[in-house]
Amino acid sequence: MTIAELLHSLGGIAQKQQLVARGARDIDLTRAVRSGEVIRARQGWYTTLPAQDDRVRAVRVGGRLTGLSAIASWGGWVLSNDTLHVSLPRNSARLRAPNNRFRRFRPGPATHLHWDDHTLSDRGTAWAVGLGDALFRVILDEPFEDAVAALDWALHSGVLDEFDFEALVLALPEPLRVVRDWVDPACESLPESLARTRFRLAGHHVESQVALDTGEFIDLVVDGAVGVEVDGYKYHADSFERDRAKDVTITIATFHGLRPSANAVFHDWARLHLAVCVALSERGLPLPSEIQESRDSRRRRIPRLRDRHRKRGTEVLNIRERGGNSGA
């Protein structure tokens, strides 16, 4: 078996001792690097992954991916992954720049280091912390809608089961456990998740995957009147005719149908929300500010709770680790 094949069997990146334990010799490693078959991520680490892959960059720094960076590496729902989140044991030393193993690490906005308890090293892979630890970090550190989207993905894709989800929630500071009531395993995409959370934060009542007489489902129904189908090439490729027929069905079902693109959800939310409010107003229905003051109070409370209970690098999540949960 070649060095590249050995690395592939180990997830694409591994320490020298792991390769040596499987029969690799120093001369084999040297030849593989010289031929370009593999690259050195940092001293004692080898990989077949691209040099700019976030997994390689995290290992090059001296740690592993965590938070949104880890979620993105597993194909999770992440709107923006501009910052490299790296988990490091508290005693880590000789940190290197994420893009150059010969340069010392210099702090900057593009890389966020999380100094975690050593027990996290028992979970996950060579290049990422365990799924539960990554999600825990996202809930603590990221905007609320991003945390909900990551949890929606984990439950919808099946990489996180209900048992581990409940363990994750119970490990959170008590006020943050409200996130349990915002997650929806039936959610099918990132823009759908973001739209649902944003509508709810604005005070609307939102139902997900509402059944139609045809057996189809509306992505979101806002305040019982507006049916929102989140569209976009990435999420609805090759379904033009079927989607338009569904729009007709939504109207027949007496809903005001809207089909915004994923890009509209991501980058033109104010206009989309205005359209929903106009549709509600034209139907004589109350707008969010008129619906219920308690909902508005809950909306304002969430960011403050998150800020108050943010404790970077100090919490250790102790949940049941399964093969699928490690991201391996």
C-alpha positions in Angstrom: 0.0 0.0 0.0 1.4 3.4 -1.0 1.7 6.3 1.5 -1.2 8.1 -0.3 -3.4 5.0 0.1 -2.5 4.8 3.8 -3.4 8.5 4.3 -6.7 8.0 2.4 -7.6 5.1 4.8 -6.9 7.5 7.7 -9.1 10.3 6.3 -6.5 12.1 4.2 -4.3 13.4 7.0 -2.3 11.7 9.8 0.7 11.9 12.0 4.0 10.1 11.2 3.6 7.6 14.0 0.2 6.5 12.6 1.8 5.8 9.3 4.9 4.1 10.7 2.6 1.8 12.8 1.1 0.7 9.5 4.4 -0.1 7.9 5.6 3.2 6.4 9.4 3.9 6.5 11.2 7.2 6.6 12.4 6.7 3.0 8.9 6.0 1.9 7.6 9.2 3.4 10.5 11.2 1.9 9.9 9.8 -1.6 6.2 10.5 -1.3 6.8 14.1 -0.4 9.4 14.6 -3.1 7.1 13.1 -5.8 4.3 15.4 -4.7 2.1 12.4 -3.9 1.7 13.8 -0.3 2.6 17.0 1.4 3.7 17.9 4.9 1.1 19.8 6.7 3.5 20.5 9.5 6.4 18.7 11.2 5.4 15.1 11.7 2.1 15.5 9.8 1.3 14.3 6.2 -1.7 14.7 4.0 -3.1 14.1 0.5 -5.6 17.0 0.9 -5.1 20.3 -0.9 -2.8 22.7 1.0 -5.5 25.3 1.4 -8.1 22.9 2.7 -9.3 24.1 6.1 -8.5 20.7 7.6 -4.9 21.0 6.6 -4.7 24.7 7.7 -6.0 23.8 11.2 -3.5 21.0 11.6 -0.7 23.3 10.3 -1.6 25.8 13.1 -1.2 22.9 15.6 -4.8 22.0 16.3 -8.1 20.8 14.8 -11.1 22.3 13.3 -14.0 23.3 15.6 -17.1 25.4 15.5 -18.5 26.5 12.1 -15.2 25.5 10.4 -15.7 21.9 11.5 -19.4 22.0 10.5 -18.5 23.3 7.0 -15.9 20.6 6.5 -18.6 18.0 7.1 -20.9 19.6 4.5 -23.1 21.3 7.1 -25.2 24.4 6.6 -23.0 27.4 7.1 -23.7 30.8 5.5 -20.2 32.2 6.0 -17.0 30.4 6.8 -14.5 33.3 6.6 -12.9 32.6 9.9 -10.8 29.5 10.6 -11.8 28.1 14.0 -9.1 26.0 15.5 -9.3 24.0 18.8 -6.1 23.7 20.7 -5.1 21.9 23.9 -4.2 24.4 26.6 -0.5 23.4 26.6 -0.1 23.8 22.8 3.1 25.3 21.6 5.0 26.0 18.4 2.0 27.3 16.6 2.4 27.9 12.9 0.7 30.2 10.3 -2.3 28.4 8.7 -0.9 29.0 5.2 2.8 28.4 5.9 4.3 25.8 8.2 7.6 27.6 8.3 6.1 30.8 9.8 5.1 31.4 13.4 1.4 32.0 14.0 0.4 35.6 14.4 -3.1 36.5 15.8 -5.5 38.0 13.3 -9.2 38.1 12.5 -9.0 35.3 9.9 -8.1 32.7 12.5 -9.8 32.2 15.9 -8.0 30.0 18.4 -10.1 28.1 21.0 -8.1 26.8 24.0 -10.0 23.7 25.0 -9.7 21.2 27.8 -7.5 18.2 27.0 -10.4 15.8 27.3 -11.7 17.0 23.9 -8.7 15.3 22.2 -10.4 11.9 23.1 -13.2 12.7 20.6 -13.3 13.5 16.9 -10.6 12.9 14.3 -7.0 14.0 13.6 -8.3 17.1 11.9 -11.6 18.0 13.7 -13.1 17.8 17.2 -16.2 15.6 17.7 -19.5 16.8 16.3 -21.0 17.5 19.7 -18.1 19.7 20.7 -18.2 21.6 17.4 -22.0 22.2 17.8 -21.5 23.3 21.4 -18.9 25.9 20.3 -21.3 27.2 17.6 -24.1 27.6 20.1 -21.9 29.6 22.4 -20.1 31.8 19.9 -22.1 32.3 16.8 -25.2 34.3 15.9 -28.4 32.5 17.0 -29.6 31.8 13.5 -26.3 30.2 12.6 -26.5 27.9 15.6 -30.1 26.9 14.8 -29.0 26.2 11.1 -26.1 24.0 12.2 -28.4 22.0 14.5 -31.1 21.7 11.8 -28.5 20.2 9.5 -27.2 17.8 12.1 -30.6 16.4 13.0 -32.0 16.5 9.4 -28.9 14.6 8.0 -28.9 12.1 10.8 -25.4 12.7 12.0 -26.9 13.7 15.3 -29.7 11.6 16.9 -32.3 12.8 19.3 -30.5 11.3 22.3 -27.2 13.1 21.6 -29.2 16.3 20.8 -30.8 16.2 24.2 -27.4 15.6 25.8 -26.0 18.6 24.0 -28.9 20.8 25.1 -28.6 19.7 28.7 -24.8 20.5 28.7 -25.6 24.1 27.8 -26.0 26.9 30.4 -29.7 26.7 31.3 -30.8 30.0 29.6 -29.3 28.8 26.3 -31.4 25.6 26.3 -34.1 27.7 24.6 -32.4 26.7 21.4 -34.2 23.3 21.7 -37.5 25.1 20.8 -36.1 26.6 17.6 -34.6 23.6 15.9 -36.6 21.7 13.3 -35.3 18.3 12.0 -37.7 18.5 9.1 -35.9 21.5 7.7 -34.4 20.7 4.3 -31.9 23.5 3.5 -29.8 26.4 4.9 -32.0 29.2 3.4 -35.1 27.5 4.7 -33.6 27.3 8.2 -32.4 31.0 8.2 -35.8 32.2 6.9 -37.7 30.3 9.6 -35.5 31.6 12.4 -35.6 35.2 11.1 -39.4 35.2 10.7 -39.7 33.8 14.3 -37.3 36.4 15.7 -39.4 39.1 14.0 -42.4 37.9 15.9 -44.2 35.8 13.3 -45.8 32.4 13.9 -44.1 29.9 11.5 -45.1 26.4 10.5 -42.7 24.1 8.7 -43.4 21.6 6.0 -47.2 22.2 5.8 -49.0 19.5 3.9 -51.0 20.2 0.7 -53.8 18.1 -0.7 -51.4 16.9 -3.5 -49.1 15.3 -0.9 -46.5 18.0 -1.3 -45.3 20.3 1.5 -44.9 24.0 1.7 -41.5 24.9 3.2 -42.8 27.6 5.5 -46.3 29.1 6.3 -46.0 32.4 8.0 -48.9 33.5 10.3 -51.2 30.9 8.7 -51.4 33.0 5.5 -48.2 33.3 3.5 -46.7 30.2 2.0 -42.9 30.6 1.5 -41.0 28.3 -0.9 -37.3 29.0 -0.6 -35.9 28.5 -4.1 -32.4 28.6 -5.7 -30.4 26.7 -8.3 -28.3 24.9 -5.7 -31.4 23.6 -3.8 -34.0 23.3 -6.6 -32.1 22.4 -9.7 -34.0 20.9 -12.7 -37.5 21.4 -11.1 -38.8 24.5 -12.9 -42.1 23.1 -14.1 -42.8 21.2 -10.9 -42.1 24.2 -8.8 -44.5 26.4 -10.8 -47.2 23.8 -10.6 -46.7 23.8 -6.8 -47.1 27.6 -6.7 -50.5 27.1 -8.3 -51.4 24.5 -5.7 -50.4 26.8 -2.9 -52.7 29.5 -4.2 -55.6 27.1 -4.6 -55.0 26.2 -0.9 -55.7 29.9 -0.2 -52.2 30.8 0.8 -50.4 33.9 -0.5 -47.4 32.2 -2.3 -43.9 33.6 -2.3 -40.9 31.9 -3.9 -37.8 33.9 -2.9 -34.3 32.7 -4.0 -31.7 31.5 -1.5 -29.8 34.6 -2.4 -32.7 36.8 -1.4 -32.8 35.1 2.0 -29.0 35.5 2.4 -28.5 39.0 1.1 -31.9 40.8 0.7 -33.8 39.8 3.8 -35.3 43.2 4.6 -37.0 43.3 1.3 -38.3 39.8 1.6 -39.6 40.4 5.1 -41.3 43.6 3.8 -43.1 41.5 1.1 -44.4 39.1 3.7 -45.7 42.0 5.9 -47.4 43.6 2.9 -49.1 40.3 2.1 -50.3 40.0 5.6 -51.5 43.6 5.7 -53.4 43.2 2.5 -55.2 40.3 4.0 -56.2 42.3 7.0 -54.0 40.3 9.3 -52.0 41.9 12.1 -48.3 42.6 11.7 -45.7 41.2 14.2 -45.6 44.3 16.4 -49.4 43.9 16.8 -49.5 40.1 17.4 -48.2 39.6 20.9 -45.8 41.6 23.0 -44.5 38.4 24.7 -43.1 37.2 21.4 -41.3 40.4 20.9 -39.9 40.2 24.4 -38.6 36.7 23.7 -37.0 37.9 20.4 -35.1 40.7 22.3 -34.0 38.4 25.1 -32.1 35.8 23.1 -29.0 37.7 22.1 -28.4 39.0 25.6 -28.6 35.5 27.0 -26.0 34.3 24.6 -23.6 37.1 25.3 -24.0 36.7 29.1 -23.2 33.0 29.0 -20.4 32.9 26.4 -17.4 31.2 27.9 -14.8 30.5 25.2 -12.8 27.4 25.6 -13.9 26.5 29.1 -16.9 24.2 28.7 -16.3 20.5 28.0 -19.2 18.6 26.4 -19.5 15.0 27.6 -21.9 13.2 25.2 -22.0 9.8 23.8 -19.6 9.6 20.8 -20.6 7.5 17.8 -18.9 6.8 14.6 -21.1 9.1 12.6 -20.8 11.9 15.1 -17.0 12.4 14.8 -17.1 13.6 11.2 -14.9 10.7 10.2 
